[in-house]
Amino acid sequence: MAHAKSGILKSILADTRDAIARSRRLTTDSEIQLRAARAKPPRSLEQALRKSKGLIAEIKVRSPSMGSMRAENVAAAPVAYEKSEIVRAVSVLTNETYFGQSIMQLGELRSIISKPILRKDFIIDEYQIFEARAYGADAILLMTTILNAEELQRLGDCAQSLGLDVLYEAHDEQEISMLPTGARICGINSRKLDSRRLGLQHWLRRFLPVADHSIVSDRYLLADRLPAGSVRVAESGLSSENIGRVLQDFDAALVGTSLLLAADGVQAELARFEQALKHNPMTPGAQAASESKP
C-alpha cells in the first residue's frame, strides 16, 4: 500500500474488505462477471469532461468529515444533476457504513441519470470493478493513498478491459509520482483524512456551523504536476465561491458537500455554481458570453 494510513482510513478499509466478502457470498465472482458482461455499454466519463469545464456532482447520505447531508437535498439531487447544464457526470458513494449508500443505490440511479456515473469507493479488489460495471457504473475511482503502483496498474487495466474509465486520485507530489503512465483522468483531493480532526469537527457540527477543516487547499497548486494531456479534476473543499479560481487550473471539479448541505436546496446551489462558471474568464460559457457582447 502507498502510505501509512490514518485510523479512519484503516477502519474504512477493514469495512471494505468485510463488504467484499459479504458480496462474494451472495454473488460469486463468475456470477458478477457474467452480469458485468451483460450490462449496457458504458458512457465515457473522459469525453464528458473534455467537452467543457463543469462539475462531477456527488450523491452521498453522509461523510466522515461533515456528518449527515440534508435529506431533502440528497433526495432532490439525482433529478437536479440530470437537468443541470454544468453537471457533466455524477459521482455516487457506495460505502454504506461511512457514506450511507451501497452499490444498490447506484443501480437505482442508473435509471434516472443519463450522464456518466462514477462509482466512488475504496476500490481494492477486481470484484468491485466487475460489480461497478454490473450495476451500471461508467467509471471508477482508484486512490493512490490506498494502492501501490502495481495495484493501480492492475486494477486500472481491469477497469479498462470492461470499458470503464478511471479517475486516478492523488493528494500530494509523492502520490502524483505513482500515477500510471498514460492515465487519462487524474484528480487531486485536498481532503486530509485525520481521525482526531474529523472527530472534533463532527462533534462541533452538532452545535454550530463549522467549516470543513479537513481541507488542505494548497494541494491544488500541484495541478501542473499531473500527467500532460490528462483531464484534471479538483476534488473536495469546493464551493461556488472558489470554483472559478480552481477551474483556471483544472478541467472539472468533483463537488458534493456544498451541494448537499446547501440550506436553500441543491438547485439553488447549482445555480450559484453556474453563475460562478459564467463569470470565470477561463470557462467556455464565460468566453461565449463575452464574445456575444457588442
MIMITOR-679575 format. One record per residue (C-alpha): residue number from 1; x, y, z; residue in three letters. Coordinates in steps of 0.05 Angstrom, whole numbers, plus 5000, padded with zeros to 4 digits. Layout:
! residues N
ATOM    k     X     Y     Z    r
ATOM  NUM     X     Y     Z  ala
...
! end
This chain:
! residues 294
ATOM    k     X     Y     Z    r
ATOM    1  5000  5000  5000  met
ATOM    2  5021  5072  4987  ala
ATOM    3  5024  5109  5053  his
ATOM    4  5018  5099  5128  ala
ATOM    5  4943  5103  5139  lys
ATOM    6  4904  5144  5189  ser
ATOM    7  4857  5109  5238  gly
ATOM    8  4795  5128  5199  ile
ATOM    9  4824  5102  5134  leu
ATOM   10  4844  5036  5167  lys
ATOM   11  4773  5029  5192  ser
ATOM   12  4743  5043  5124  ile
ATOM   13  4789  4993  5090  leu
ATOM   14  4772  4939  5141  ala
ATOM   15  4699  4953  5129  asp
ATOM   16  4710  4950  5054  thr
ATOM   17  4743  4881  5059  arg
ATOM   18  4685  4856  5100  asp
ATOM   19  4635  4884  5050  ala
ATOM   20  4671  4849  4992  ile
ATOM   21  4670  4783  5029  ala
ATOM   22  4595  4791  5042  arg
ATOM   23  4581  4808  4969  ser
ATOM   24  4621  4747  4946  arg
ATOM   25  4579  4702  4990  arg
ATOM   26  4516  4729  4956  leu
ATOM   27  4542  4735  4885  thr
ATOM   28  4603  4694  4864  thr
ATOM   29  4659  4722  4821  asp
ATOM   30  4634  4684  4759  ser
ATOM   31  4563  4709  4770  glu
ATOM   32  4584  4782  4777  ile
ATOM   33  4629  4776  4716  gln
ATOM   34  4570  4749  4676  leu
ATOM   35  4526  4806  4699  arg
ATOM   36  4580  4856  4680  ala
ATOM   37  4586  4826  4611  ala
ATOM   38  4510  4834  4601  arg
ATOM   39  4508  4906  4624  ala
ATOM   40  4493  4962  4576  lys
ATOM   41  4555  4995  4544  pro
ATOM   42  4587  5047  4589  pro
ATOM   43  4586  5122  4574  arg
ATOM   44  4653  5158  4570  ser
ATOM   45  4670  5200  4631  leu
ATOM   46  4732  5226  4596  glu
ATOM   47  4692  5251  4536  gln
ATOM   48  4641  5284  4580  ala
ATOM   49  4695  5322  4619  leu
ATOM   50  4733  5343  4557  arg
ATOM   51  4673  5378  4526  lys
ATOM   52  4677  5439  4571  ser
ATOM   53  4692  5456  4644  lys
ATOM   54  4640  5434  4693  gly
ATOM   55  4623  5391  4753  leu
ATOM   56  4623  5319  4774  ile
ATOM   57  4565  5325  4823  ala
ATOM   58  4564  5277  4881  glu
ATOM   59  4509  5238  4917  ile
ATOM   60  4521  5213  4987  lys
ATOM   61  4479  5209  5051  val
ATOM   62  4535  5227  5099  arg
ATOM   63  4610  5232  5104  ser
ATOM   64  4663  5221  5159  pro
ATOM   65  4685  5294  5154  ser
ATOM   66  4618  5331  5153  met
ATOM   67  4567  5283  5181  gly
ATOM   68  4497  5276  5151  ser
ATOM   69  4477  5313  5088  met
ATOM   70  4408  5347  5084  arg
ATOM   71  4359  5291  5068  ala
ATOM   72  4317  5336  5023  glu
ATOM   73  4379  5354  4982  asn
ATOM   74  4400  5281  4975  val
ATOM   75  4330  5264  4950  ala
ATOM   76  4329  5322  4901  ala
ATOM   77  4400  5313  4875  ala
ATOM   78  4390  5260  4820  pro
ATOM   79  4338  5299  4781  val
ATOM   80  4374  5365  4793  ala
ATOM   81  4440  5337  4769  tyr
ATOM   82  4407  5306  4708  glu
ATOM   83  4377  5373  4687  lys
ATOM   84  4437  5417  4703  ser
ATOM   85  4477  5443  4644  glu
ATOM   86  4541  5448  4684  ile
ATOM   87  4539  5377  4713  val
ATOM   88  4580  5333  4666  arg
ATOM   89  4577  5269  4707  ala
ATOM   90  4552  5242  4774  val
ATOM   91  4594  5211  4829  ser
ATOM   92  4558  5160  4874  val
ATOM   93  4588  5138  4940  leu
ATOM   94  4577  5064  4951  thr
ATOM   95  4607  5052  5021  asn
ATOM   96  4545  5041  5062  glu
ATOM   97  4577  5043  5132  thr
ATOM   98  4611  5111  5124  tyr
ATOM   99  4573  5145  5068  phe
ATOM  100  4503  5115  5075  gly
ATOM  101  4495  5084  5006  gln
ATOM  102  4512  5018  4973  ser
ATOM  103  4522  4994  4902  ile
ATOM  104  4447  4980  4901  met
ATOM  105  4432  5055  4902  gln
ATOM  106  4479  5065  4844  leu
ATOM  107  4439  5014  4804  gly
ATOM  108  4375  5051  4821  glu
ATOM  109  4404  5118  4800  leu
ATOM  110  4424  5090  4732  arg
ATOM  111  4351  5091  4711  ser
ATOM  112  4346  5165  4728  ile
ATOM  113  4413  5192  4705  ile
ATOM  114  4435  5190  4632  ser
ATOM  115  4503  5223  4646  lys
ATOM  116  4565  5182  4662  pro
ATOM  117  4565  5154  4733  ile
ATOM  118  4629  5147  4774  leu
ATOM  119  4630  5093  4827  arg
ATOM  120  4667  5128  4883  lys
ATOM  121  4691  5078  4934  asp
ATOM  122  4753  5049  4965  phe
ATOM  123  4768  5001  4909  ile
ATOM  124  4820  4948  4926  ile
ATOM  125  4795  4886  4890  asp
ATOM  126  4775  4867  4819  glu
ATOM  127  4708  4842  4846  tyr
ATOM  128  4688  4915  4860  gln
ATOM  129  4704  4934  4788  ile
ATOM  130  4661  4879  4758  phe
ATOM  131  4607  4898  4808  glu
ATOM  132  4611  4971  4786  ala
ATOM  133  4600  4951  4713  arg
ATOM  134  4545  4902  4731  ala
ATOM  135  4505  4957  4767  tyr
ATOM  136  4514  5008  4712  gly
ATOM  137  4574  5050  4731  ala
ATOM  138  4614  5081  4674  asp
ATOM  139  4677  5097  4713  ala
ATOM  140  4712  5081  4779  ile
ATOM  141  4758  5117  4827  leu
ATOM  142  4827  5089  4843  leu
ATOM  143  4864  5121  4902  met
ATOM  144  4939  5125  4907  thr
ATOM  145  4930  5133  4983  thr
ATOM  146  4909  5060  4990  ile
ATOM  147  4941  5027  4929  leu
ATOM  148  5013  5016  4908  asn
ATOM  149  5038  5025  4836  ala
ATOM  150  5027  4952  4817  glu
ATOM  151  4956  4952  4845  glu
ATOM  152  4939  5017  4810  leu
ATOM  153  4963  4987  4744  gln
ATOM  154  4928  4920  4753  arg
ATOM  155  4861  4949  4776  leu
ATOM  156  4864  5003  4722  gly
ATOM  157  4876  4950  4669  asp
ATOM  158  4817  4910  4695  cys
ATOM  159  4772  4971  4691  ala
ATOM  160  4794  4989  4621  gln
ATOM  161  4783  4917  4597  ser
ATOM  162  4710  4928  4617  leu
ATOM  163  4705  4995  4581  gly
ATOM  164  4705  5034  4646  leu
ATOM  165  4743  5100  4652  asp
ATOM  166  4786  5110  4714  val
ATOM  167  4794  5172  4756  leu
ATOM  168  4862  5165  4789  tyr
ATOM  169  4866  5205  4854  glu
ATOM  170  4927  5234  4888  ala
ATOM  171  4937  5281  4947  his
ATOM  172  5010  5303  4942  asp
ATOM  173  5072  5301  4899  glu
ATOM  174  5092  5232  4923  gln
ATOM  175  5024  5203  4903  glu
ATOM  176  5025  5240  4837  ile
ATOM  177  5090  5205  4820  ser
ATOM  178  5054  5138  4829  met
ATOM  179  5002  5152  4775  leu
ATOM  180  5005  5101  4718  pro
ATOM  181  5036  5122  4653  thr
ATOM  182  4981  5141  4605  gly
ATOM  183  4930  5157  4659  ala
ATOM  184  4874  5195  4624  arg
ATOM  185  4835  5226  4682  ile
ATOM  186  4873  5249  4744  cys
ATOM  187  4848  5283  4806  gly
ATOM  188  4878  5320  4865  ile
ATOM  189  4839  5311  4930  asn
ATOM  190  4850  5367  4980  ser
ATOM  191  4819  5328  5038  arg
ATOM  192  4862  5303  5095  lys
ATOM  193  4832  5242  5130  leu
ATOM  194  4853  5251  5202  asp
ATOM  195  4813  5216  5256  ser
ATOM  196  4825  5268  5310  arg
ATOM  197  4809  5327  5265  arg
ATOM  198  4747  5294  5236  leu
ATOM  199  4723  5274  5305  gly
ATOM  200  4727  5345  5333  leu
ATOM  201  4695  5374  5271  gln
ATOM  202  4638  5324  5273  his
ATOM  203  4625  5339  5347  trp
ATOM  204  4625  5415  5335  leu
ATOM  205  4575  5409  5278  arg
ATOM  206  4523  5385  5327  arg
ATOM  207  4521  5454  5358  phe
ATOM  208  4541  5505  5305  leu
ATOM  209  4560  5512  5232  pro
ATOM  210  4632  5491  5222  val
ATOM  211  4678  5499  5162  ala
ATOM  212  4709  5436  5133  asp
ATOM  213  4778  5437  5167  his
ATOM  214  4798  5372  5135  ser
ATOM  215  4815  5411  5071  ile
ATOM  216  4886  5428  5051  val
ATOM  217  4872  5478  4995  ser
ATOM  218  4944  5490  4973  asp
ATOM  219  4946  5420  4944  arg
ATOM  220  4910  5448  4884  tyr
ATOM  221  4975  5485  4867  leu
ATOM  222  5001  5417  4844  leu
ATOM  223  4955  5416  4783  ala
ATOM  224  5012  5426  4734  asp
ATOM  225  5047  5364  4762  arg
ATOM  226  4991  5319  4736  leu
ATOM  227  5006  5279  4672  pro
ATOM  228  5007  5323  4609  ala
ATOM  229  4944  5314  4568  gly
ATOM  230  4903  5283  4623  ser
ATOM  231  4836  5310  4646  val
ATOM  232  4850  5347  4712  arg
ATOM  233  4798  5341  4767  val
ATOM  234  4797  5381  4832  ala
ATOM  235  4765  5343  4889  glu
ATOM  236  4738  5365  4957  ser
ATOM  237  4732  5433  4991  gly
ATOM  238  4699  5466  4932  leu
ATOM  239  4644  5517  4934  ser
ATOM  240  4612  5568  4888  ser
ATOM  241  4659  5620  4919  glu
ATOM  242  4724  5586  4899  asn
ATOM  243  4704  5545  4838  ile
ATOM  244  4723  5599  4788  gly
ATOM  245  4794  5604  4814  arg
ATOM  246  4803  5528  4818  val
ATOM  247  4778  5515  4748  leu
ATOM  248  4831  5560  4719  gln
ATOM  249  4879  5502  4730  asp
ATOM  250  4831  5443  4726  phe
ATOM  251  4782  5416  4674  asp
ATOM  252  4729  5394  4724  ala
ATOM  253  4711  5395  4797  ala
ATOM  254  4682  5339  4839  leu
ATOM  255  4631  5373  4885  val
ATOM  256  4586  5342  4936  gly
ATOM  257  4583  5371  5006  thr
ATOM  258  4569  5443  4986  ser
ATOM  259  4511  5420  4943  leu
ATOM  260  4482  5370  4993  leu
ATOM  261  4488  5416  5054  leu
ATOM  262  4460  5479  5020  ala
ATOM  263  4408  5509  5066  ala
ATOM  264  4365  5534  5007  asp
ATOM  265  4370  5469  4968  gly
ATOM  266  4413  5435  4917  val
ATOM  267  4382  5471  4857  gln
ATOM  268  4398  5539  4887  ala
ATOM  269  4470  5519  4900  glu
ATOM  270  4476  5492  4829  leu
ATOM  271  4451  5559  4804  ala
ATOM  272  4507  5594  4843  arg
ATOM  273  4558  5547  4813  phe
ATOM  274  4531  5562  4744  glu
ATOM  275  4537  5637  4756  gln
ATOM  276  4608  5628  4782  ala
ATOM  277  4628  5589  4720  leu
ATOM  278  4597  5641  4674  lys
ATOM  279  4638  5695  4708  his
ATOM  280  4703  5655  4704  asn
ATOM  281  4741  5681  4643  pro
ATOM  282  4774  5613  4633  met
ATOM  283  4709  5574  4621  thr
ATOM  284  4674  5566  4554  pro
ATOM  285  4608  5594  4580  gly
ATOM  286  4641  5659  4601  ala
ATOM  287  4680  5663  4537  gln
ATOM  288  4617  5655  4495  ala
ATOM  289  4581  5708  4536  ala
ATOM  290  4639  5756  4527  ser
ATOM  291  4642  5745  4452  glu
ATOM  292  4567  5758  4445  ser
ATOM  293  4575  5828  4475  lys
ATOM  294  4576  5886  4425  pro
! end
